[in-house]
Each structure stands twice: as C-alpha cells, then as structure tokens.
C-alpha cells in the first residue's frame, strides 16, 4: 500500500511519542518540560494537519480513519501516564480516560469485523482537543514554574482541574459514542 501524506503524518505522530516521553521523564535534562512541550505541540499539530490535508485533497482512507484516532490515543495516553508518574495528573482521571479509550477502540474493532469503519465524531474530536490543550497547558505551566517555583502549587492545582475536565469530556463522549453505535454491539 502506498502511503499518502496524511497517513505519513499519522505515523510520524506515533514515532514522536518515545522522544516526547524521554524528555518528559528525563529529569536530568535541562529544560525537559520545554522540549517535551515542543514535541507534544508538533505531534498534536500533525493531528490537525493530516485531517485537513486528507479532507482537502480527498485522501481519506480506511487506514487513516483507523490509525489517526489510534495515534491520538497513543500520544495522549503516553502523556497522561507520564503526568501521573510525575504527580501532575489524577490516577482516577487517567483510568477513566483509558477506560473510555479502550471501550471505544473495542467498538471500532467490532465494527471492522462487520465490514464498517467508524470515524471519530465531533464529541470525540472535542475530547481529543481538550486533552491535548490540557497537556500543553500543564507542560507550559511546569516549564514556567522552573523559573518561578513559587507558582508551582497554583500551576499544579490548575493542571489537576484541567485533567478532571478532560476526564469528564471523555466520559460524556464515550457515552454518546456507545449510544450512537449500539447497533455494532447487537451484531
């Protein structure tokens, strides 16, 4: 199969994840939050870019419909797990988000077995954007706090609130996804 540009961007997003994780967890690297932030922003931008190019140039493929959301999940879940390790995100929230992601992926796999491909809906897209924005803001606040440690408590509280908001959006979007695709479970 020949890979088109949007699909290459999706694969690039997955390839960037280990580098992002390395910098986020490498406490021996100066400016690690900045490097992690830049990598996460670049990877997140490929999500926007691949979809825009695919729709504009009529390059939407089943591979892209399946792999684009999976690449998002790999990026976001990696970030959230690292944030839990760094005590910057609630474990409960991340488990709720992961539960939603695994459940939706399971429905997608069942749909594929039935010869259907289910693209992300607007709620799922809003959920993904909220997660990416929350992670970007948390990383940015952590980097700023390396210069202003007095603000660390406030930044951590704001970060926790952002993660709770994304968890709530994840649960809501998961419920809507199940409701909209209940027929897949009946098959």
N, C-alpha and C positions, 0 to 999 in steps of 0.2 A: 504494500500500500504506500503510495506517495503521500508524504506529509505536506499539508498546506501550512501557510504562515500562522494562522490561528492555533492549529494543533501543535506547531513547534513552540509557540509561546506558552501553551499549556504545559508542555513537557519541561520547558525552561523553568517555569514556576516550581515544579517538583524538584528539579535539580538544585534550585537555590536554597531549598529548605535545610539541608545539612550545614551549609555555610552560615545561614541565619542562626541556627541552633548553637553552633560552635561559638559565635560571637556573643550571643546572649548569655551563655553559661560560662564563658571564659573570663572569670573574674581577675585573671592576671593580665588581661589585655586592656591597656588604657583606652578610654572612650568606647568600651564594648557596647554600651547602650546606643551610642550613635551609629556604630557600624551595623548593629542588629536592626536599628530603625531604618537605616538606608536600604538594607537588603529587603526588609519586610515591605517597605514602600514600593520598591522596584518590583517585587514579586506580586504585590497587590495590584499594581498598575498593569501588569501583564493580564490580569483577570479582566480588567476593563477593556484593554486593548484587543485581546483575542476575540471577545464577543462583538466589539464594534466592527472589527475587520471582517469577521465571519458573516455578520448580517449585511454589511455594506457591499461586500464582494460576492455575496451568495455562496459562501464557503462553509455553510453549516453542515456538519457531518454527524453521523451517529457516534463516531469516536469522540468528537468534541462534546456532544451532548452528555456522554457518559464521563469522559475524563475531566472536563472543565470543573464540574462540581466536586469530583474526587480530588483534583489538585487543590481546590479551595479548602477542602476538609483537611488534607494533609498539612497545608500551610498553617491554617488556623489552629488545628488540634496540637500541632507541634509547639506553636507559640503559647497556647494556653497551658499545656503540660509544663513547659518551662517556667511560665509565670507562677504556677502552683509551687514548683520546686523552689523558686525564689521568694515565696510567700507574698506574691503580688496579686494572686487571684484565689478565690474561694474554691476549695476542692469540690464542694457541693455543686457550685455553679458549673464547673467544668464537667462533672459527672452528668449533670442534666443535659448539657450541650452535647456530650458524647453519646448519651442515650438517644437523643433526637437524631443525631447524625447516623448512628448505626441503624436505627429503625427506618429512616428514610432510604438509606442505601439498600436495606433489605427489600423494601417495596420496589425499588428500582430494579433489583436483580430478579425479583419475581416477574416484573413486567417484561423484562428482556426475555425470560423463558417463555412468555406468552406472545413474543414477537412484537412487543411495544417498547418504545423508548420514551421515558417521561422526562421532559426538560424541566428545569427549575422554574417555579412560579414566582410572582412578584414578592410574596412573603418570604420565600427562601432567599431571593436576591437581597431584600431588605435586611434579613437576618445576617447574611454574609457581610454586607456593607457595615452593619453595626458592629460586628465582631472585629472586622479589620480596622475600623475607626477607633474602637476601644483599645485595641492592641497598640496602634500607632500612638494614641494619646498617652497610654501607660508608659511606653518606651520613651517618648519625648519627655514626660514628667520625670522619669528616673534619670535621664541624662541631665536635665536641668538641675535636679537635686544633687548631682555630683558637684555642681558649682555652688549650690545653696542648700546645704544639708538641713538647715532649719525648716525648710518647707517639706521635708520628707514625709512627715506624718500626714499633712494635708493631702499631698500627692497620693499617698497610699490609700487614704480614705476615698478620694475621688476615683482612683483606679478600681477599688472594690465595688463601688456603686456602678461604674461602667460595666463591669463584668456581670453584675446582677441584672442590669438592664438587658444585656445581650442574652443572658440565660432565659429571661422572661420572653424575649422575642423568639428565641429558639424553640421554646415550648409551644408558644402560640402558633408559629409557622409549622411545627410538626403536627399539631392537632389539625390544622387546616389541610395539610398535605395528606394526612390519613383520611380525612373526610372526603377530599376531592378524588382520592384514588382507592376508595374502599372496594371497588369492583375488582381490583387486582387481587385482593385477598380472597375474594369469593371464587376466583378462577382456580 
